[in-house]
Amino acid sequence: MSDFFLHSFNALGHGLIGYAVPFLFVLTIVVFFHELGHFLVARWAGVKVLTFSLGFGPELIGFNDRHGTRWKISAIPLGGYVKFFGDESEASTPSAETLSAMTAEERAGSFHHKKVGPRAAIVAAGPIANFILGALIFAGMALYYGKPSTIARVDGLVAEGAAAAAGFKVGDVVVQIDGTAIESFNDMQRVVVMNGGSQLVFRVKRDGEIVSLNATPKLQERKDQFGNRQKVGVLGVEHKAQFGEAATTPVGVVEALKIGIDQVWFIIASTFKFLGSLFVGHGNPQDVSGVLGIAKMSGQAASAGFQFVINLCAVLSVSIGLLNLFPIPLLDGGHLMFYAAEVLRGRPLSERTQEMGFRIGLGLVLMLMVFATYNDILRFAAS
């Protein structure tokens, strides 16, 4: 057992050398836009912003802008925060004693003296900024590279595969899966890969007619281009590009934005489906990744090219935005949950209740981080 963990940490240390720079590049972009969302809406709402920090801990470098906000880069580059006037900590926890001693002028710029609506808007702006960033990156990539246009046609069937068992025939063209329009073979692959073990309703075009077929992609372990083992859904169909078929087609700005939004929604829907599968016991908890896993993916993306790094930025931005909306105290979603309770009660929750909530939230976040890091170490050892 000791040899196993020694090998794990040796592999981890060796890998981190090549992963640190791309990881920090990706994380910094995602965190910056998240905090910028909070910052911009706070300024719009008339809240005084004391600090805009990339990272935690001691300040490395910084400056003050003309509004009195301290912009800084801190020593621990694993996140960031915006601190408002009236906050007692980076987690935006208030102090009743401090708030009650404020003058009328100070209250006008205090985050905690704003009505629930502006406070909720400021908190929600961070995750929303992450979704916008993700959509813009996906849209930009569609504008630059075009969209996949290879028709979702079945050119061959794998014996005893899910498609053959469901009644697919060579020549079928998939046009819809579970109500989602399919415009290319890539669209079909994207849905199938994320739904191993789940029954899907396919609508296919066959001899000019639309036929409905129920198929359950088999969950199989595959290696990606970097050698990472992943369990993915496999339908068991073959596709062969025919002469003259374009792999991609150019798109305009409007269509690119639609593609970007669709990509964001697909990540959100896939995340909830994964969480649902964990809840009912069908999902694999070992698929949960943490900071080390993201660092590894960043390094691998960097080795494949800048396009992959930017794509990872988009995926990570959406994922972090969604995670922050979970109703866990300490996260943005936890603040929104407290504000919802405030609206229902007609007054804020007590300081003690909020403090207890933040402690519980911190405990949950730490447990998730430990669990995810353990998974990451196991994956490093296996690679």
N, C-alpha and C positions, 0 to 999 in steps of 0.2 A: 504494500500500500504506500509506503514512504517513497519507493522508487517511482511509482506512478505519479505522485504529486511533484516529485523533483523534476521528472520529465515534463510535466505540465507547465511548471513555472519557468523552466529553461526555454521551452517553446514559446511561452508567453513573452519572456524578456527579449528573445531574439526577434519575434514578430513585431513588437512595439516599436523597435528602432525604425522600421520602415513605415509604420502606420501613424506615428504621432503627428507628423506635419499635415498630411491630408485630412486626418481626423479633426485636428484643431481648425483647419480651414473650413471644413464642412460645418462643424459645430458653431464656429464663430458667426458664420453667415446666418444660420438658423436662429441662434440666440439673439443676434442683433436685430433682426426683423421682428422677432417676438416682442422684445422690449421696446422697440420703436413704435409698435402698435399701441402699447400702454402709454408711452410718452406723448405721442401726438394727440390722442384723444384726451389725455389729462390736460395738456396745454389748451386744447379747444374748450374744455369744460371749466377752465379758469383755476385749475389746481396747480400749486407751486411744486415743481419737481426739484428735489434736493440733489439727487444723484442718479446718474445713468452709468451703470457699471457692467463691463464685460468681464466676467469672472468674479470670484469671491476672495475674501481675505485682504492682506495688505495691498495698498495701491502701488503699482509699478510706475505708471505715468498717467497724467491727466491734465485737464485745464477747466476753467470756469467760462461758461458762455455769458452773454450779456443779460440773461434772465436769472443768473445766479445758480444755474445747474452745474454740478461738478460731473464732467464726463471723464471716465477713467478706465484703465485696464488694470485688473487686479491679478494677484499671483496665482490663484487656483482657477484655471481656465475651463471649468466644467459647468458653465451656466452663466447667469447674469441676473441683474435685478434693476428695477427702477424704484427709488425711494421717494415717497411723497411727503410733503409738509404735514406733520401730524402722526407719521409712522414712528413706531418705537423700534422697529427692526426691519430687516430686508424682506420679511414675510408679510409686511404691511399690517402688523398687529398694533392696535391702538392702546393708549394709556388713558383711562378715564380721567385721572388726575390732571394730566397734561392738557387734554382737550378742554376740560372745564375751566382751566386758567387762561385760555386764549382770549385775546381781545376780539372785538367785532371785525377788525381789519384782518387779523390773523385767521379767523374762522372763514373768511371769504376765500382764502387760498388753501384751506385745509381739506384734504381728501375726505376725511371722516365726517366733515360737516356738510358735505354735499348730499343731495337727496339720493334715494336709492337708484333712480334711473341713471344719472351720470356715473355713479360709482360702478354700477353693473356694466355700463358701456365701456368704462376704462378697463375693467378687469377682462371683459370678453374680447377687447381689441387685440390682445396679445395672440391668442389662438387664431382669431380671424386673420390677423396679419400673416400667420404661418400658412393658412389655407390659401390666401391670396398669393403669397410667394410661390407656393407649390404650383398653383394654377398658371402663374406667369412663366415659370420655368418650363413647364410642360408645353405651354403654348408657344414659347420661343423655340423650343426644340422642334415642334411640328412645323413652324414657319421655316426653319432652317433646313431640316432634313426631309420635310414632307410627311405624309401619313402612310402607313402600310396599306397596300391596296391589293395584295394577292388574295384572290377570291377564296373563301372558306369551302373549298371543294374536297370531297373525299375521293382520292385517287387510288386508294388501296386500304385494305382492312387487315389488321393483325389477327391471326387465328386465336380464338378464345379470348379476344380482347373485349372491353366493355361495349364498344361500338358494334362489333359483330353480334354480340349477345342481344343487343337492343334492336337489331333489325336494320342497321344502316346498310346502304348499298353503294357500290362504286358509282360515282357520278352525282351523288347527293350534294347539295349546296346548303350549308347551314346558314340560316337567315336570322335566327333568334334563339337565345338560350334563357329560359326562365324570365321571359318578357324583355330581356335586354337585346337590342338590335345588334347583329353581328355583321360588320362590313368587310372584314378581312380574316384571313387565317390566323393572324396575330391576335385579333380580338377573341377568336374562339379558344386559342391556346391560353390566353390570359385568364379566362373564366374557368377553363377545365383544370388548369394547374392549381388554382386556389380552392377547388371543390372536390378533392379526392375523398371518396367514401360517401359523398352526398348525391342523392338522386337529382338529376337535372332534366328539365323538359326542353327538348330540342325541337325546333320547327325547321324542317328542311324542304328545299324545293326539289321535287322529283318529277321529271317528265311534265313540267309545267304546272304541277299541283303542289300544294303545301301539305306536308305530312308531319304529324306529331309523333315523336319518339321519346321514350323515357330511358335514360342511361345513367349509370352510376360509375364515374371514372374510378379506376382502381388506384389505390394509394400505393405508390412504389417509391423506393429510395433511389435517387439519381444523384450524380455528381454534376455540379455546374462547371463553368469554364475554369474556375479557380481551384477545383478539387474539393469544394465543400459538399458534404452529403446533405441532401434535403429530401424530405418526403413530399411528393407532389402527386397531383391527380393526372392519370394517364388514360386517354380515351381509346387509344389503339387504332388510330387512323393514319394513313400516309398521304402526303401531299407532294406532288411533283410539279414544279413550275413549268408551264408550257411556253413554247417559243412566242415571244411578243408580249408576254404578260409583264406589266410593270410592277416592280417590287414596292415602289412608293409613288405617290402623286403629290404635286404641290398643293398648298392650301393658302387661303387668304387669311387676313387678320381675324375676321369674325369666326370662321371655322376653326382656326387655331385656338382661339379662346374657348370655344365649345369643347374642343379636344382636351384642353387643360382642365376645365371644370369637370369633365367626365372622368378624367384620371384621378382627380382629387376625390370625387365621390366613390370611385371604385376602391380606392385605398381605405376610405372610411367604412364602406360596406363590408369589405373583406376583413377589416379589423374586428368589427362587431360579430361577423360570422365566426371568426376564430375564437373570440371570447365566449360566444355561445356554445361552441363545440367543447371548450374547456369546461364550461359549467355543467354540461350533460355527460361529461366523461369521454367524449369521442376525440377531443383534441389532445395534442402532445405538449405537456407543460415545458418540455425541454426545448421547444421551438422559441421560447421567450429569450430574447437577447438583451444584453446590457451594454454598458459603456465599452467594455473590451470587445464585444462582438461588433459594435458600430465602428470602433477603431480598425478592426480587421477588415470590415467591408470597405472602409474609406481607403485603406492602403491598397486593397485589391482593385478598387475602382480607379485609383490613381495609376496603377500599373497598366490598366486597360485603355486609359485615355481620358482626356478632359470631359468628353461627353458623358462618360459614366460617373464622374465625380459630380457633375451638375445634376444628373438624374438622381443620384443619391441625395443631394441637397434637397431636391423637391420631395422625394419620398420621406425623408427624415423630417422635413418641415411640417408636412401634413400629419405625420405620426405624433410628433411632439405637440402640435396644436391640439390634436384629438386627446392625447393623454392628459394635457393640462385642463381639459374640460370635464374630466371625470370628477364626480362629487366627493372628492377626498380633501378634507381640511389640509391646508398648506398649499394645495394647488389652486389654480384659478377657478376650477369648478367648485371647490370647497367654499371659496368666497361667494360665488354666485348662489350656492345652497344657503349660506347664512343670510344673504340678501333676500332670498325667497321667503325664508322664515321670518325675516323682519317685516316684509310686506304682509304676511298672514297674521302676525301678532300685533302689528301696528307699532312696534318698537324693536330696537335691536336686541339680539341675544345678550345676556350678561357677559361681562368681561371674563368671568371665571369659566362660563360655558365655552366661550370662544377659545380660551387658553387650553382647556381640556381637549377641545376638538383639534387644535393645532398639534398637541402632543400625540394624539391618536394618529393623526395624519402623518406626522413625522415617523412614527413607528411603522406604519404601513408602507411608506415610501422606502424606508431603510430595509425592511424585510424584502420588498420587491427587488431592491438593488442587490442585496446579498444573494437572493435566489438566482437572479439573472446573471450575476458575475460567476456564480458556481457553474451554471450552464455554459457560460463562455469558456471557462477553464477546461471543462470536459471536452468541448469542441476543439480547443487548441491542442489538447493532448491527442485527440483522435486524428488530427490532420497531419 
